[in-house]
Amino acid sequence: MELFGYPLSTIYLGSFIFFGCITFLYILFGDMLDAAVDFLHPSLILSFLTIGTASGYLLEIMTGFNSWFILVFSALLSVLLVTLLNVFVLMPIRSSEESLAYHDEDLKGRIGTVLTSVPTDGFGEILIEGISGRISKSAISMDNKPILQGEKVLIIDIQKGVVSVMRYEQVEQTYIH
């Protein structure tokens, strides 16, 4: 069968090469683009088109089936494989990225340890330990008192990635007792 004066196998092959190249470019530069809709993610659409045209090409040259049957079979095979790709690869990757992320606002109220002493009117560094790992942040003293290395601190506020802290013992004495 021919379409636009070309055999279908040629159209399938050309489309496969085109969509394969676009998919490869999306893999390399896709992080620069934000997907508007999660359900119709560009990687799923490109994978559907690439798998569909590849299977269509292979079936056209290797079998004597009707071209309409090959088109429908390729589309169904592509839907099946892209669904499996989404369920078993892409969705677990998306959920794992979200579980490791944190927001600066989540750090308020947590307890950390001073790594580099926090001087009066200066910057130091603290370490916050949690289940998902360790976070190191620049810190300033909330009440402009120096805090020595190794002391426990309570994170009071965070501005532009710098946490404002107070000695944990001082907070206990002032607010708890």
Residue frames as a rotation matrix with the C-alpha (Angstrom) as fourth column:
MET 1
0.583 0.813 0.000 0.00
0.813 -0.583 0.000 0.00
0.000 0.000 -1.000 0.00
GLU 2
-0.529 -0.750 0.397 1.18
0.755 -0.629 -0.185 3.53
0.388 0.202 0.899 -0.72
LEU 3
0.565 0.611 -0.555 0.49
0.771 -0.630 0.092 6.86
-0.294 -0.480 -0.827 0.95
PHE 4
0.699 -0.234 -0.675 1.43
-0.264 -0.963 0.061 10.19
-0.664 0.136 -0.735 -0.69
GLY 5
0.786 -0.343 -0.514 3.20
-0.505 0.123 -0.855 8.20
0.356 0.931 -0.076 -3.41
TYR 6
-0.356 -0.922 0.154 5.53
-0.842 0.245 -0.480 6.43
0.405 -0.301 -0.864 -0.97
PRO 7
-0.060 0.298 -0.953 5.34
0.160 0.945 0.286 2.84
0.985 -0.135 -0.105 0.29
LEU 8
0.825 0.476 0.304 4.15
-0.217 -0.229 0.949 2.58
0.521 -0.849 -0.086 3.91
SER 9
0.634 -0.653 -0.415 7.40
0.773 0.544 0.326 0.94
0.013 -0.527 0.850 4.98
THR 10
-0.341 -0.756 0.558 9.31
0.710 -0.597 -0.375 4.07
0.617 0.268 0.740 3.87
ILE 11
0.150 0.486 0.861 6.89
-0.264 -0.820 0.508 6.33
0.953 -0.304 0.005 5.76
TYR 12
0.956 0.177 -0.232 7.18
0.144 0.407 0.902 4.17
0.254 -0.896 0.363 8.87
LEU 13
0.252 -0.948 -0.196 10.99
0.959 0.272 -0.083 4.18
0.132 -0.167 0.977 8.66
GLY 14
-0.374 -0.370 0.851 11.21
0.377 -0.898 -0.225 7.94
0.847 0.237 0.475 8.12
SER 15
0.487 0.640 0.594 8.79
-0.355 -0.476 0.805 8.58
0.798 -0.603 -0.004 10.99
PHE 16
0.853 -0.225 -0.471 10.72
0.497 0.623 0.604 6.19
0.157 -0.749 0.643 13.23
ILE 17
-0.178 -0.978 0.110 13.99
0.912 -0.206 -0.355 8.00
0.369 0.037 0.929 12.55
PHE 18
-0.252 0.152 0.956 12.36
-0.010 -0.988 0.155 11.43
0.968 0.029 0.250 13.07
PHE 19
0.707 0.617 0.345 10.58
-0.353 -0.115 0.929 10.52
0.613 -0.778 0.137 16.32
GLY 20
0.646 -0.568 -0.510 13.61
0.737 0.638 0.222 8.59
0.199 -0.519 0.831 17.58
CYS 21
-0.402 -0.815 0.418 15.80
0.666 -0.573 -0.477 11.69
0.629 0.087 0.773 17.11
ILE 22
-0.008 0.491 0.871 13.22
-0.365 -0.813 0.454 13.95
0.931 -0.314 0.186 18.79
THR 23
0.910 0.329 -0.252 12.98
0.069 0.478 0.875 11.47
0.409 -0.814 0.413 21.70
PHE 24
0.204 -0.924 -0.324 16.77
0.934 0.283 -0.217 11.43
0.292 -0.258 0.921 22.05
LEU 25
-0.520 -0.354 0.777 16.88
0.234 -0.934 -0.269 15.25
0.821 0.042 0.569 22.08
TYR 26
0.435 0.745 0.506 14.10
-0.395 -0.347 0.850 15.32
0.809 -0.570 0.143 24.66
ILE 27
0.763 -0.235 -0.603 16.07
0.582 0.656 0.481 12.93
0.282 -0.718 0.637 26.89
LEU 28
-0.264 -0.964 0.016 19.09
0.890 -0.250 -0.381 15.23
0.371 -0.086 0.924 26.68
PHE 29
-0.905 -0.149 0.399 17.33
0.102 -0.985 -0.137 18.60
0.414 -0.084 0.906 27.01
GLY 30
-0.092 0.986 -0.139 13.95
0.438 0.166 0.884 17.71
0.894 0.020 -0.447 28.52
ASP 31
-0.123 0.013 -0.992 14.82
0.990 -0.067 -0.123 19.02
-0.068 -0.998 -0.005 31.98
MET 32
-0.961 -0.241 -0.137 14.78
0.228 -0.968 0.105 22.53
-0.158 0.070 0.985 30.56
LEU 33
-0.561 0.825 0.062 11.13
-0.335 -0.295 0.895 22.14
0.757 0.481 0.442 29.64
ASP 34
-0.804 0.408 0.433 8.32
-0.384 0.199 -0.901 21.93
-0.454 -0.891 -0.003 32.17
ALA 35
-0.815 0.580 -0.023 5.56
0.403 0.594 0.696 19.50
0.417 0.558 -0.717 31.30
ALA 36
-0.626 0.647 0.435 2.17
-0.670 -0.732 0.125 21.18
0.400 -0.213 0.892 31.60
VAL 37
0.510 0.848 0.142 0.21
-0.838 0.453 0.305 17.96
0.194 -0.274 0.942 32.07
ASP 38
-0.315 -0.679 0.664 1.57
-0.811 0.556 0.184 14.93
-0.494 -0.480 -0.725 33.95
PHE 39
0.356 0.529 0.771 -0.76
-0.093 0.840 -0.534 12.44
-0.930 0.118 0.348 32.27
LEU 40
0.920 -0.053 0.388 0.32
0.391 0.167 -0.905 13.33
-0.017 0.985 0.174 28.72
HIS 41
0.435 -0.853 -0.289 3.98
-0.096 -0.362 0.927 13.75
-0.896 -0.375 -0.239 29.49
PRO 42
0.509 -0.243 -0.826 6.11
-0.848 -0.305 -0.433 14.47
-0.147 0.921 -0.361 26.38
SER 43
-0.618 -0.781 0.093 8.25
-0.754 0.622 0.209 11.39
-0.221 0.059 -0.973 26.99
LEU 44
-0.321 0.581 0.748 5.13
0.085 0.805 -0.588 9.21
-0.943 -0.125 -0.308 26.85
ILE 45
0.713 0.604 -0.356 3.90
-0.254 -0.251 -0.934 10.78
-0.654 0.756 -0.025 23.62
LEU 46
0.192 -0.729 -0.657 7.31
-0.981 -0.145 -0.125 10.50
-0.004 0.669 -0.743 21.97
SER 47
-0.717 -0.417 0.558 7.71
-0.475 0.879 0.045 6.92
-0.510 -0.233 -0.828 23.17
PHE 48
0.168 0.870 0.463 4.26
0.056 0.461 -0.886 6.04
-0.984 0.175 0.029 21.79
LEU 49
0.792 0.147 -0.593 5.12
-0.524 -0.335 -0.783 7.48
-0.313 0.931 -0.188 18.37
THR 50
-0.170 -0.946 -0.275 8.59
-0.985 0.155 0.076 5.89
-0.029 0.284 -0.958 18.27
ILE 51
-0.656 -0.030 0.754 7.41
-0.242 0.955 -0.173 2.43
-0.715 -0.296 -0.634 19.29
GLY 52
0.385 0.907 0.170 4.40
-0.021 0.193 -0.981 2.62
-0.923 0.374 0.094 16.98
THR 53
0.672 -0.157 -0.723 6.40
-0.730 -0.303 -0.613 3.58
-0.122 0.940 -0.318 13.91
ALA 54
-0.459 -0.888 0.041 9.16
-0.877 0.460 0.142 1.03
-0.145 0.029 -0.989 14.67
SER 55
-0.484 0.331 0.810 6.71
-0.012 0.923 -0.385 -1.85
-0.875 -0.196 -0.443 15.05
GLY 56
0.643 0.732 -0.224 4.80
-0.198 -0.123 -0.972 -0.67
-0.739 0.670 0.066 11.96
TYR 57
0.254 -0.650 -0.716 7.97
-0.967 -0.187 -0.174 -0.66
-0.021 0.736 -0.676 9.90
LEU 58
-0.716 -0.590 0.374 9.05
-0.609 0.789 0.080 -4.09
-0.342 -0.170 -0.924 11.10
LEU 59
-0.155 0.742 0.652 5.61
0.103 0.668 -0.737 -5.62
-0.983 -0.047 -0.180 10.47
GLU 60
0.675 0.398 -0.621 5.38
-0.511 -0.356 -0.783 -4.05
-0.532 0.846 -0.037 6.99
ILE 61
0.072 -0.725 -0.685 8.70
-0.981 0.073 -0.181 -5.47
0.181 0.685 -0.706 5.82
MET 62
-0.813 -0.510 0.280 8.54
-0.569 0.798 -0.199 -8.83
-0.122 -0.321 -0.939 7.64
THR 63
-0.513 0.706 0.488 4.91
0.294 0.679 -0.672 -9.89
-0.806 -0.201 -0.556 7.20
GLY 64
-0.906 0.284 0.315 2.26
0.285 -0.142 0.948 -9.84
0.314 0.948 0.047 4.53
PHE 65
-0.331 0.817 -0.472 -0.51
0.826 0.009 -0.564 -8.57
-0.457 -0.576 -0.678 6.81
ASN 66
0.368 0.598 0.712 -2.97
0.803 -0.591 0.081 -5.93
0.470 0.542 -0.697 5.69
SER 67
-0.566 -0.665 0.487 -1.64
0.392 -0.737 -0.551 -2.38
0.725 -0.121 0.678 6.25
TRP 68
0.093 0.679 0.728 -4.71
-0.538 -0.581 0.611 -1.36
0.838 -0.448 0.311 8.28
PHE 69
0.865 0.159 -0.475 -4.21
0.235 0.708 0.666 -4.35
0.443 -0.688 0.575 10.56
ILE 70
-0.055 -0.974 -0.218 -0.54
0.870 0.060 -0.489 -3.40
0.490 -0.217 0.844 11.01
LEU 71
-0.455 -0.060 0.888 -1.49
-0.091 -0.989 -0.113 0.20
0.886 -0.132 0.445 11.86
VAL 72
0.538 0.746 0.393 -4.02
-0.528 -0.065 0.847 -0.89
0.657 -0.663 0.359 14.51
PHE 73
0.764 -0.307 -0.567 -1.74
0.527 0.805 0.273 -3.59
0.373 -0.508 0.777 15.94
SER 74
-0.308 -0.933 0.186 1.20
0.665 -0.351 -0.659 -1.16
0.680 -0.079 0.729 16.14
ALA 75
-0.207 0.309 0.928 -0.96
-0.443 -0.876 0.193 1.41
0.872 -0.371 0.319 17.92
LEU 76
0.825 0.565 0.023 -2.22
-0.301 0.404 0.863 -1.15
0.478 -0.719 0.504 20.44
LEU 77
0.456 -0.755 -0.472 1.28
0.786 0.590 -0.183 -2.53
0.417 -0.287 0.862 21.04
SER 78
-0.458 -0.637 0.620 2.58
0.317 -0.769 -0.556 1.00
0.831 -0.058 0.553 21.51
VAL 79
0.244 0.630 0.738 -0.19
-0.596 -0.503 0.626 1.83
0.765 -0.592 0.253 24.03
LEU 80
0.917 0.100 -0.385 0.61
0.173 0.771 0.612 -1.34
0.358 -0.628 0.690 25.99
LEU 81
0.131 -0.966 -0.224 4.37
0.883 0.216 -0.416 -0.73
0.451 -0.144 0.881 26.09
VAL 82
-0.448 -0.258 0.856 4.04
0.001 -0.958 -0.288 2.98
0.894 -0.129 0.429 26.93
THR 83
0.599 0.702 0.385 1.59
-0.464 -0.088 0.881 2.15
0.652 -0.707 0.274 29.73
LEU 84
0.777 -0.392 -0.493 4.08
0.584 0.741 0.331 -0.34
0.236 -0.545 0.804 31.16
LEU 85
-0.267 -0.900 0.345 6.86
0.676 -0.430 -0.598 2.25
0.687 0.073 0.723 30.82
ASN 86
-0.126 0.298 0.946 4.78
-0.379 -0.896 0.232 4.82
0.917 -0.329 0.225 32.68
VAL 87
0.812 0.570 0.123 3.62
-0.338 0.289 0.896 2.51
0.475 -0.769 0.427 35.47
PHE 88
0.853 -0.453 -0.258 6.89
0.521 0.736 0.432 0.68
-0.006 -0.503 0.864 36.14
VAL 89
-0.148 -0.974 0.173 9.54
0.955 -0.186 -0.229 3.32
0.255 0.131 0.958 35.29
LEU 90
-0.448 -0.098 0.889 8.34
0.246 -0.969 0.017 6.92
0.860 0.227 0.458 35.13
MET 91
0.569 0.738 0.363 5.90
-0.175 -0.322 0.930 6.97
0.803 -0.593 -0.054 38.06
PRO 92
0.737 -0.350 -0.578 8.38
0.675 0.418 0.607 5.39
0.029 -0.838 0.545 40.53
ILE 93
-0.353 -0.899 0.260 11.07
0.873 -0.417 -0.253 7.84
0.336 0.137 0.932 39.41
ARG 94
-0.167 0.368 0.915 8.75
-0.014 -0.929 0.371 10.83
0.986 0.049 0.160 39.94
SER 95
0.837 0.547 0.013 7.69
-0.031 0.023 0.999 9.65
0.546 -0.837 0.036 43.39
SER 96
0.428 -0.748 -0.507 11.29
0.903 0.373 0.212 8.96
0.031 -0.549 0.835 44.49
GLU 97
-0.476 -0.582 0.659 12.37
0.566 -0.776 -0.276 12.47
0.672 0.242 0.700 43.49
GLU 98
0.190 0.643 0.742 9.59
-0.243 -0.701 0.670 13.99
0.951 -0.307 0.024 45.54
SER 99
0.876 0.207 -0.436 10.36
0.317 0.435 0.843 11.95
0.364 -0.876 0.315 48.64
LEU 100
0.057 -0.944 -0.326 13.96
0.996 0.075 -0.044 13.17
0.066 -0.322 0.944 48.81
ALA 101
-0.327 -0.150 0.933 13.12
0.368 -0.930 -0.021 16.83
0.871 0.337 0.359 48.35
TYR 102
-0.080 0.327 -0.942 12.58
0.968 -0.199 -0.151 19.29
-0.237 -0.924 -0.301 51.17
HIS 103
0.434 0.250 0.865 11.49
0.448 -0.893 0.034 22.90
0.782 0.373 -0.500 51.36
ASP 104
-0.617 -0.723 0.313 13.31
0.130 -0.485 -0.865 25.49
0.776 -0.492 0.393 53.42
GLU 105
-0.088 0.677 0.731 10.13
-0.809 -0.476 0.344 26.10
0.581 -0.561 0.590 55.41
ASP 106
0.704 0.350 -0.617 10.21
-0.050 0.892 0.449 22.45
0.708 -0.286 0.646 56.54
LEU 107
-0.201 -0.904 -0.378 13.43
0.485 0.244 -0.840 23.14
0.851 -0.352 0.389 58.46
LYS 108
-0.271 0.145 0.952 11.81
-0.629 -0.775 -0.061 25.53
0.729 -0.615 0.301 60.95
GLY 109
0.567 0.505 0.651 11.62
-0.819 0.255 0.514 23.98
0.093 -0.824 0.558 64.41
ARG 110
0.823 -0.324 -0.466 14.24
0.217 0.938 -0.269 21.31
0.525 0.120 0.843 63.71
ILE 111
0.794 -0.600 0.094 17.30
-0.259 -0.195 0.946 20.77
-0.550 -0.776 -0.310 65.85
GLY 112
0.800 -0.593 -0.085 20.80
0.068 0.231 -0.971 20.91
0.595 0.771 0.225 64.38
THR 113
0.590 -0.721 -0.362 24.43
0.647 0.154 0.747 20.76
-0.483 -0.675 0.557 65.45
VAL 114
0.835 -0.343 -0.430 26.89
-0.445 -0.881 -0.160 23.60
-0.324 0.325 -0.888 64.85
LEU 115
0.730 -0.626 0.274 29.68
0.681 0.638 -0.359 22.56
0.050 0.449 0.892 62.48
THR 116
-0.391 -0.793 0.468 31.40
0.686 -0.590 -0.426 25.93
0.613 0.154 0.775 62.19
SER 117
-0.464 0.194 -0.864 31.04
0.781 -0.370 -0.503 28.32
-0.418 -0.908 0.021 65.12
VAL 118
0.262 0.645 0.718 28.45
0.793 -0.568 0.221 31.06
0.551 0.511 -0.660 64.64
PRO 119
-0.728 -0.612 -0.311 30.03
0.680 -0.584 -0.444 34.39
0.090 -0.534 0.841 65.66
THR 120
0.005 0.666 -0.746 28.23
0.483 -0.655 -0.581 37.54
-0.876 -0.358 -0.325 66.77
ASP 121
0.507 0.333 -0.795 26.92
-0.430 -0.702 -0.568 39.28
-0.747 0.630 -0.213 63.63
GLY 122
-0.456 -0.699 -0.551 28.47
-0.857 0.178 0.484 36.61
-0.240 0.693 -0.680 61.41
PHE 123
0.527 0.618 -0.583 27.81
-0.788 0.613 -0.062 33.36
0.319 0.492 0.810 59.63
GLY 124
-0.454 -0.582 0.675 28.49
-0.699 0.702 0.136 29.82
-0.553 -0.409 -0.725 60.71
GLU 125
-0.359 0.335 -0.871 27.34
-0.671 0.556 0.490 26.41
0.649 0.760 0.025 59.52
ILE 126
-0.192 0.375 0.907 24.98
-0.814 0.455 -0.361 23.85
-0.548 -0.808 0.218 61.04
LEU 127
-0.869 -0.045 -0.492 24.20
-0.316 0.816 0.484 20.23
0.380 0.576 -0.723 60.27
ILE 128
-0.054 0.920 0.387 20.63
-0.949 0.073 -0.307 18.94
-0.311 -0.384 0.869 60.37
GLU 129
-0.956 -0.285 -0.075 20.26
-0.295 0.925 0.241 15.17
0.001 0.252 -0.968 60.49
GLY 130
0.004 0.997 0.082 17.12
-0.924 0.035 -0.381 13.35
-0.383 -0.074 0.921 59.43
ILE 131
0.361 0.241 0.901 15.81
-0.051 0.970 -0.239 10.07
-0.931 0.040 0.362 58.07
SER 132
0.944 0.110 0.310 16.52
0.291 0.158 -0.944 11.00
-0.153 0.981 0.118 54.45
GLY 133
0.239 -0.935 0.263 20.06
0.792 0.031 -0.610 12.24
0.562 0.354 0.748 55.12
ARG 134
-0.052 -0.391 -0.919 22.03
0.815 -0.548 0.187 15.21
-0.577 -0.739 0.347 56.33
ILE 135
0.608 0.249 0.754 21.56
0.641 -0.714 -0.281 18.84
0.469 0.654 -0.593 55.36
SER 136
-0.326 -0.750 -0.575 24.21
0.896 -0.439 0.064 21.48
-0.301 -0.495 0.815 55.87
LYS 137
0.559 0.586 0.587 23.09
0.707 -0.707 0.033 25.13
0.434 0.397 -0.809 56.02
SER 138
-0.622 -0.634 0.460 24.65
0.319 -0.741 -0.590 28.52
0.715 -0.221 0.663 56.65
ALA 139
0.314 0.727 -0.611 23.47
0.865 0.046 0.500 29.95
0.391 -0.686 -0.614 59.96
ILE 140
-0.452 -0.360 0.816 23.29
-0.101 -0.888 -0.448 33.19
0.886 -0.285 0.365 61.92
SER 141
-0.786 0.147 -0.601 22.56
0.617 0.259 -0.743 33.66
0.046 -0.955 -0.295 65.60
MET 142
0.088 0.944 0.319 19.02
0.761 -0.270 0.590 34.89
0.643 0.191 -0.742 66.25
ASP 143
0.910 0.286 -0.300 19.99
0.414 -0.594 0.689 36.87
0.019 -0.751 -0.660 69.35
ASN 144
0.637 -0.721 0.273 23.49
-0.278 -0.545 -0.791 37.92
0.720 0.428 -0.547 68.13
LYS 145
0.508 -0.521 0.686 25.27
-0.725 0.172 0.667 35.74
-0.465 -0.836 -0.290 70.70
PRO 146
-0.280 -0.684 -0.674 28.12
-0.914 0.405 -0.032 33.49
0.295 0.607 -0.738 69.58
ILE 147
0.789 0.481 0.382 27.42
-0.550 0.831 0.089 29.76
-0.274 -0.280 0.920 69.37
LEU 148
-0.181 -0.973 0.141 30.32
-0.839 0.227 0.494 27.34
-0.512 -0.029 -0.858 69.61
GLN 149
-0.290 -0.056 -0.955 31.05
-0.748 0.636 0.190 24.30
0.597 0.770 -0.226 67.47
GLY 150
-0.830 -0.021 -0.557 29.25
0.158 0.950 -0.270 21.14
0.535 -0.312 -0.785 68.61
GLU 151
-0.819 0.573 0.010 26.36
-0.210 -0.284 -0.936 22.91
-0.533 -0.769 0.353 70.38
LYS 152
-0.470 0.779 0.414 22.75
0.876 0.471 0.107 21.96
-0.112 0.413 -0.904 69.67
VAL 153
-0.914 0.206 -0.348 20.64
-0.220 -0.975 0.001 24.70
-0.340 0.078 0.937 68.06
LEU 154
-0.102 0.950 0.294 16.97
0.659 0.286 -0.695 25.19
-0.745 0.123 -0.656 67.22
ILE 155
-0.845 -0.131 0.518 16.09
0.514 -0.464 0.721 26.61
0.146 0.876 0.460 63.81
ILE 156
-0.389 0.684 -0.617 13.79
0.332 -0.521 -0.787 29.61
-0.859 -0.511 -0.025 64.32
ASP 157
0.656 0.566 -0.500 13.58
-0.208 -0.502 -0.840 31.14
-0.726 0.655 -0.211 60.83
ILE 158
-0.193 -0.711 0.676 15.06
0.713 0.371 0.594 30.84
-0.674 0.597 0.435 57.35
GLN 159
0.712 0.315 -0.628 15.71
-0.126 -0.822 -0.555 33.69
-0.691 0.474 -0.546 54.92
LYS 160
0.663 -0.424 -0.618 17.35
-0.735 -0.213 -0.643 33.26
0.141 0.880 -0.453 51.49
GLY 161
0.576 -0.375 -0.727 18.80
0.025 0.896 -0.443 29.86
0.817 0.236 0.525 52.46
VAL 162
-0.624 -0.764 0.161 20.36
-0.107 -0.121 -0.987 31.09
0.774 -0.633 -0.006 55.72
VAL 163
0.258 0.740 -0.621 18.85
0.574 0.400 0.714 29.76
0.777 -0.541 -0.322 58.94
SER 164
-0.138 -0.195 0.971 18.44
-0.656 -0.717 -0.237 31.85
0.742 -0.670 -0.029 62.09
VAL 165
0.135 0.081 -0.988 19.19
0.394 0.910 0.128 29.72
0.909 -0.407 0.091 65.15
MET 166
0.354 -0.082 0.932 19.24
-0.837 -0.471 0.277 29.85
0.416 -0.878 -0.235 68.94
ARG 167
-0.800 -0.600 0.008 21.04
-0.512 0.675 -0.532 27.57
0.314 -0.430 -0.847 71.39
TYR 168
-0.133 0.779 -0.613 18.75
0.038 0.622 0.782 24.67
0.990 0.081 -0.113 72.17
GLU 169
-0.426 -0.074 -0.902 19.51
0.864 0.262 -0.430 24.85
0.268 -0.962 -0.047 75.90
GLN 170
-0.985 0.043 -0.168 18.63
0.005 -0.961 -0.277 28.55
-0.173 -0.273 0.946 75.88
VAL 171
-0.472 0.865 -0.173 15.27
-0.522 -0.115 0.845 27.81
0.711 0.489 0.505 74.24
GLU 172
-0.120 0.402 -0.908 14.56
0.536 0.796 0.281 25.10
0.836 -0.453 -0.311 76.84
GLN 173
-0.666 -0.215 -0.714 15.35
0.743 -0.282 -0.607 27.45
-0.071 -0.935 0.347 79.73
THR 174
-0.962 0.243 -0.122 13.41
-0.250 -0.967 0.045 30.38
-0.107 0.074 0.992 78.29
TYR 175
-0.399 0.861 -0.315 10.29
-0.822 -0.184 0.539 28.74
0.406 0.473 0.781 76.94
ILE 176
-0.087 0.382 -0.920 9.91
-0.008 0.923 0.384 25.27
0.996 0.041 -0.078 78.44
HIS 177
-0.506 -0.160 -0.848 10.69
0.784 0.325 -0.529 25.76
0.360 -0.932 -0.039 82.15
